[in-house]
Amino acid sequence: METLVNRLLTSRIFLRAVYYPWIALPYPARRLAASAGIWALLLIKRARGIHRHRGLTPADRMFTLSFWGVPSVNSSEYHLTLDGSVQHLYTLDLEELKSLPAVERQVTLDCVGGLRNNCIMRGVSLEHLLDQAGPKEEARTVVFHCADGYFTTHPLKDLMDSQAFMAYTVNGLETPAYGFPLRLVAPGKYGYKWAKWVVRIELVPGAPKGYWERRGVPDKAWVGDIR
């Protein structure tokens, strides 16, 4: 039963069937519907006991969601760029990323749809990468740009406080469906803020909203927060 629910909640056909009526609503109604839906899914998650799952998620129960599909990224040609409100542009390839001091942690990824993965991710500290570029004083927000055109934003302080990092393996595997070559790990935030296939990290002043947030999904996206 749980596997069936996981498949339904990660099915692009099902999600698009929900998405198109939702996006057709006026923004205030869309935002209200999003908050109500998240609240309902939180209740279902608690009723199913998912909030108590702490051990590693078995491989056959790991979920992943790619609303537009998985983009083709050639890892041998991959480069990450850090720019925007920084002292200097910083670019490095995957091998250079892997040569930096590694971070490996067991993390919990909660989907806004009510699913949860507990897995081990390995990568490089976001703080370390930003230090190499040198954030300017006016930098307040970090924008993560992805290979499929998706983007999401985080207050710089949130990322530093949560010790966010950029992962290149999940449970020791380089798996495109889970964001390889590089994905953001943003502890405590919903999965739509864990940007996959990140190709550019941009620092900016102000507080711009990300892709889903502009459409009515909660902006801060702390797990359990429906605002």
Secondary structure as GFF3:
##gff-version 3
##sequence-region A 1 227
A	DSSP	alpha_helix	2	9	.	.	.	ID=ss1
A	DSSP	alpha_helix	12	23	.	.	.	ID=ss2
A	DSSP	alpha_helix	27	47	.	.	.	ID=ss3
A	DSSP	three_ten_helix	50	52	.	.	.	ID=ss4
A	DSSP	three_ten_helix	59	61	.	.	.	ID=ss5
A	DSSP	beta_strand	79	84	.	.	.	ID=ss6
A	DSSP	beta_strand	90	93	.	.	.	ID=ss7
A	DSSP	alpha_helix	94	99	.	.	.	ID=ss8
A	DSSP	beta_strand	102	110	.	.	.	ID=ss9
A	DSSP	beta_strand	116	125	.	.	.	ID=ss10
A	DSSP	alpha_helix	126	133	.	.	.	ID=ss11
A	DSSP	beta_strand	141	146	.	.	.	ID=ss12
A	DSSP	beta_strand	151	155	.	.	.	ID=ss13
A	DSSP	alpha_helix	156	161	.	.	.	ID=ss14
A	DSSP	beta_strand	165	170	.	.	.	ID=ss15
A	DSSP	three_ten_helix	176	178	.	.	.	ID=ss16
A	DSSP	beta_strand	183	185	.	.	.	ID=ss17
A	DSSP	three_ten_helix	191	193	.	.	.	ID=ss18
A	DSSP	beta_strand	198	204	.	.	.	ID=ss19
A	DSSP	alpha_helix	211	214	.	.	.	ID=ss20
###
